[in-house]
Amino acid sequence: MYNNLINQALTHKISKVPVWFLRQAGRHLPEYFNIRRKEENFIDFCLNEDLITQTSKLPLKYYNLNAVIVFSDILMIPWAMKRNVRFCKNVGPTLDPMIPGETVIVQDVSIINKLDPLKNSITRLRKELPISTCLIGFAGAPWTLACYMIEGKSSKDFINTRKALWSSPKWFMKLIETLIVYVSQKLEMQANAGANVLMIFDSWSHMIPNNFFKDCAITPIAKIIEILRSKKIYTPVIGLPFRAGPCIIDYSYESLVDCVALDWSMELKWATKNINKEIAIQGNLDPASLVPDKSNNLEENTLNILDLMKDRKFIFNVGHGLTPECKIANVKKVINIVRSYER
Ligand code: 1CP
């Protein structure tokens, strides 16, 4: 039996509902900016064991949470693959864009040792955190990483990535296959270092042309989880296919995840009816509801989610990351509602 409520809720329907928040460490906590100032360069920040450990634990100073997510970024894989990842202030991530069919896809080169600071931070965090706090490791899904690697930056529509899929499908799928290997290595490393749960963020799954959804968003996750299980790593996996809409049904049956994270646009009655009942659900409060000083329906919305998930294996969370504007008082209020909820 696991010593923390998150792992318990992933395998059983338990009477208490555990809670944590996507992007709980960065940006909305004032102390984050003080720590962040110690390392101007965001990549260097993500490679600094002391700063990772300190930042990951920061939300526990404010909130009674059931999990800590290790502080890092999904773009550390493209960085380790030498895609020249930079984070410029007010610009967001920038990478050298890959030219479909032309840019050589580097395969069979071990990159995981470049992420040793992440491994060491997880080992340290697992020693320093209470046993009742679940430690979560993560990675970006192959599709979402490919989006940034081809586009070279964030985008509203990832048009170059979608064009690459249509024009150079073989090249594109080679990139996905390569990322499957690197993502599984990164997750394996985090599980071996002490992560109790692994999460895979497919933040741009809503950009996938529908007929490619299975090849780009479901099969890669299933392959990653098969690789982990073949290495005797049984750490549960939470998948977030962001705004996948009805495609989430097949995802819940075929991707082999133990839990599907729902985004804030997901209609919960529909979700409970259609999502694979064998797996757990995480979600899905709109983080924007945590911004207004007087958030009108916060209590009602939180209780509504809890009521609709009453019969499910369930973890309370937001439906996407907390934004810098989220108010600490609102986050505390939601946690208190979840804590006092009886099911
Ligand atoms: O200077 C800064 O402080 C940069 C802001 C920032 C932070 C705080 C970035 C750059 N990354 C992070 C941390 C981060 N990223 C975490 C740590 C946990 C936490 O904050 O509590 C996690 C889990 C991520 C994951 C991540 N990075 C995702 C997946 C989740 C999601 O929100 O969809 C994505 C898409 C990224 C890319 C990324 N990194 C940073 C930015 C600004 C972005 C998004 C760019 C875009 O909109 O496309």
Residues whose N, C-alpha, C, O or C-beta is under 5 A from the ligand:
A	BS01	1CP	R23 Q24 A25 G26 R27 F42 V70 F71 S72 D73 I74 G92 S154 F201 S203 G321
